[in-house]
Amino acid sequence: MFDHPLEERCFQFGKKVRIFCRKLKKDIGNFEDSKQLVRSSGSVGANYIEANENVGKGDLKYRLKVCRKEAKESIHFLGLCETFDDEELDTLRVILVDEATQLRKIFTTMINKLP
């Protein structure tokens, strides 16, 4: 389905974030924060696909920077979502923050290796 293993990894991150968001208690804060989280987590993969279809080195670098930014934004909104001390959700959040952090580091390394 995907041209690159990292595309699949980004896709799986977005899917897992959606599972997390469906389990959150629906209060006003979680509603708004989960909307932003769904957007940013999906944008990581969408922008990486765009990066792989780049039209030049400048476009590639720009798209990778957007991927990194969206991963960082996902970390931010994961932190804002309230789990109300639900251990399962807390554990899932830790896993998702770790994955977003790893993705951010991968994109940083890719950006730094570009001329």
C-alpha positions, 0 to 999 in steps of 0.5 A: 500500500505504501512506497516507503516503510516510513509512510506505513509507520506514519500511517499507523501512528495516525491510526493509533491516535484515532483509537486513543481519541475515541476512548477519551471522555468527551468533555469540551477540552478533550473534544477540541484537543482531540480534533487538533490531535487527529489533524496533526497526526494525520498530517505527519503521514500526508506530508511525508507522502508529499515529501516523497513526491517532491518537485525539488530539493527545496520542496523535500526539505520544506515537507520534511520540516512540516512533518517534524512540526506536525509530529511536535504538535501531536506531542503537544496535543497528546499532553493536553488531552485529559485521561482522568487517570485511566491507566490504559489511556495513560499507557497509550498516550506514553506510547504515542508520545514516544512514537511522535518523538521518534518520528520527529527525530527521524525527520530532523535527521533526514533534514540535517542530511540534506544539502 
